Amino acid sequence: SGKTTLMQRLSVHFHEASRPFYAVNLDPAVLSLPYEPNIDVRDTVDYKRVMRQYNLGPNGGILTSLNLFATKFDQVLDFVERRAAGPDAP
C-alpha cells in the first residue's frame, strides 16, 4: 500500500523542482489518481471488461490486465524514448 501516495508526492516534488518527470500508472483498477500520469494502463486495458471476458475475480482481472498491457510495452518504451529525445525528435 502507499504506491499512489508515493507517486503523487514524487510528482509534486519533481514539478516544484522543475525537473522532467514521467508518471506511469500500472494499476488498472484504480478509480482516480491524485496526479496526472503520462502513461496510464487504463487507457489500454479495461479492467472490468477483462474480468467479465475471462470470468475472473478482482485479483485475476488485475493480473490479466497487466499481462495484456505488457504485450504492448514496447510501444510504451518507444513513446518514452521519443519524449526523452526532445520535442524535435520524430
PEBELBEL-V89851 format. One record per run of one state. SS is the DSSP state (H for helix, E for strand, - for the rest). FROM is the first residue (numbers start at 1). LEN is the number of residues. If there is no record, write none. Layout:
SS,FROM,LEN ; SS,FROM,LEN
//
This chain:
-,1,2 ; H,3,14 ; -,17,7 ; E,24,2 ; -,26,13 ; E,39,2 ; H,41,3 ; -,44,3 ; H,47,8 ; -,55,3 ; H,58,13 ; -,71,2 ; H,73,13 ; -,86,5
//
